[in-house]
């Protein structure tokens, strides 16, 4: 189905960039709608907003995309595909066929991304300070159009092997499908946002009670 585009500001409520990627469309019973990642430029700006990419790297990638239009569109399409994979992976029951298929598709992208990861001395530190001043780094971050996708895949990897993976939830709102880490005190969070899906659900229940 054709996904309608929207110009609403990005929303970062998932608790992790990989979850926030899933939340760049609404997952309705008829399929995804309200596309927010409408171009490669928008993708880079979303990646900046998610805290994965700094402004200098984002600007560099946008300049590169202007001379490599087809490649930039391909990366955008691949990001949309990864979004669907992550949505299935985050929502599927452990051990299910859906989870296994989604994990296999995800691992293909993870293997590609890991080729670009290395450990470097933290900026401004001296090696004699010891291993504590080493950090993860990415090769060619500002020179590779695939950088936003690789950063998203890496973020998902860190989440999936963390204790918080067990706290990933799907919004109970009708035709929403957004995902988030439930960090509420009692662990009973039901909505992506109370002011949207929570309010709509409560209003619907009031109408249903009134009808009876």
C-alpha positions in Angstrom: 0.0 0.0 0.0 1.1 3.6 -0.5 2.2 5.3 2.7 1.0 8.8 3.1 3.6 11.4 4.1 3.3 13.8 7.0 5.4 16.8 8.0 4.9 16.5 11.8 7.9 16.9 14.0 9.8 13.8 15.0 8.8 12.2 18.3 11.4 10.4 20.4 9.5 8.4 23.1 10.7 4.9 22.5 13.7 5.0 24.9 16.1 3.9 22.2 16.8 5.2 18.6 16.0 1.8 17.1 12.5 1.9 18.7 12.1 5.5 17.6 12.8 4.5 14.0 9.9 2.0 14.2 7.8 5.0 15.4 8.3 7.0 12.3 5.1 5.5 10.8 1.8 4.4 12.3 1.3 0.6 12.1 -2.4 0.2 11.3 -4.3 -3.0 10.5 -4.2 -1.9 6.8 -0.4 -1.4 6.9 2.0 1.5 7.8 0.7 5.0 7.2 1.9 8.6 7.9 5.5 8.3 6.7 7.9 10.7 8.4 11.1 9.6 6.7 10.3 11.1 3.3 13.8 11.7 2.0 17.5 11.0 2.7 17.8 14.6 4.0 15.0 14.0 6.5 16.6 10.7 7.5 19.9 12.5 8.4 18.0 15.1 10.4 16.1 12.4 12.2 19.4 10.6 13.0 20.7 13.8 14.4 17.5 14.2 16.5 17.9 10.7 17.8 21.4 11.5 19.1 23.2 9.1 16.7 24.8 11.6 14.4 26.2 15.1 15.1 25.3 18.1 13.0 28.7 18.2 11.2 28.4 14.6 10.1 24.8 15.1 9.1 25.6 18.2 7.0 28.4 16.3 5.3 26.1 13.4 4.4 23.5 15.8 3.0 26.1 17.3 0.7 27.2 13.9 -0.4 23.7 12.9 -1.1 23.2 15.8 -3.5 25.8 14.2 -5.8 24.7 10.6 -5.3 21.0 10.9 -5.5 20.3 7.3 -6.5 22.5 5.9 -3.8 20.8 8.1 -1.2 17.4 6.9 -2.3 18.6 3.3 -2.0 19.8 3.9 1.6 16.4 5.5 2.5 14.6 2.4 1.1 16.9 0.1 3.0 16.1 2.0 6.2 12.4 1.6 5.6 13.0 -2.1 5.2 15.0 -2.3 8.4 12.3 -0.4 10.2 9.8 -3.2 9.2 12.3 -5.8 10.3 12.8 -4.2 13.7 9.1 -3.7 14.2 8.6 -7.5 13.7 11.6 -8.3 15.8 10.5 -6.1 18.7 6.9 -7.3 18.5 7.3 -11.0 17.8 7.1 -13.6 20.5 10.4 -15.1 21.5 11.1 -18.4 19.7 8.4 -17.8 17.0 9.0 -18.2 13.3 8.5 -14.5 12.8 11.2 -13.7 15.4 13.6 -16.1 13.8 13.0 -14.7 10.3 13.3 -11.1 11.5 16.5 -11.9 13.4 18.1 -13.5 10.3 17.3 -10.5 8.2 18.5 -8.1 10.9 21.8 -10.0 11.4 22.6 -9.6 7.7 22.6 -5.8 8.2 24.5 -6.2 11.6 27.3 -8.1 9.9 27.7 -5.3 7.3 27.6 -2.6 10.0 30.2 -4.3 12.2 32.8 -4.0 9.4 32.8 -0.2 10.1 33.2 -0.3 13.9 36.5 0.0 15.6 38.0 1.1 19.0 39.9 4.3 19.2 41.5 6.5 21.8 39.0 8.9 23.1 39.5 12.4 21.8 41.8 14.5 24.0 43.1 11.5 25.9 46.6 10.1 26.0 47.2 6.4 25.6 49.1 6.1 28.8 45.8 6.8 30.6 44.9 3.2 30.0 42.0 1.3 28.3 39.4 3.3 30.2 39.9 6.1 27.7 39.2 3.9 24.6 35.9 4.2 22.9 33.8 2.7 20.1 34.2 4.6 16.8 32.9 4.4 13.2 35.1 4.5 10.1 34.0 6.9 7.4 31.0 8.2 9.4 30.8 11.5 7.4 31.7 9.9 4.1 29.3 7.0 3.8 25.7 7.4 2.9 24.9 4.2 4.8 26.1 5.7 8.1 22.6 6.4 9.5 21.4 2.9 8.8 24.5 1.4 10.4 24.1 3.5 13.5 20.5 2.4 13.8 21.4 -1.3 13.5 24.1 -0.9 16.1 21.7 0.8 18.5 19.3 -2.0 18.0 22.0 -4.6 18.8 22.8 -2.9 22.1 19.2 -2.8 23.1 18.4 -6.4 22.0 21.2 -7.9 24.2 20.4 -5.6 27.2 18.2 -6.3 30.2 15.7 -3.7 28.8 14.9 -6.0 25.9 12.4 -7.7 28.2 10.7 -4.4 28.8 9.9 -3.5 25.2 6.2 -2.9 24.7 3.8 -2.2 21.8 1.3 0.6 22.3 -2.2 -0.6 23.1 -3.7 2.2 21.0 -5.8 1.3 18.0 -3.9 1.5 14.7 -0.7 2.8 16.4 1.8 0.0 16.8 4.5 2.3 18.2 7.0 0.6 20.5 8.9 1.7 23.6 10.9 0.5 26.6 8.6 0.4 29.6 10.5 2.2 32.4 7.5 3.1 34.5 7.7 2.4 38.2 5.1 -0.4 38.2 5.8 -1.7 34.7 2.2 -1.2 33.5 2.7 1.5 30.9 0.1 0.8 28.1 0.4 3.8 25.7 3.2 5.4 23.6 1.8 8.7 24.8 -1.0 9.3 27.3 -2.0 12.6 25.5 -2.6 10.8 22.2 -3.4 7.1 22.3 -4.2 7.0 26.0 -6.7 9.9 25.7 -8.3 8.4 22.6 -8.7 5.0 24.2 -10.3 6.5 27.3 -12.6 8.7 25.2 -13.7 5.6 23.2 -14.5 3.6 26.3 -16.6 6.5 27.6 -18.6 6.6 24.4 -19.1 2.9 24.5 -20.4 3.0 28.1 -22.7 5.9 27.2 -24.1 3.9 24.2 -25.2 1.2 26.6 
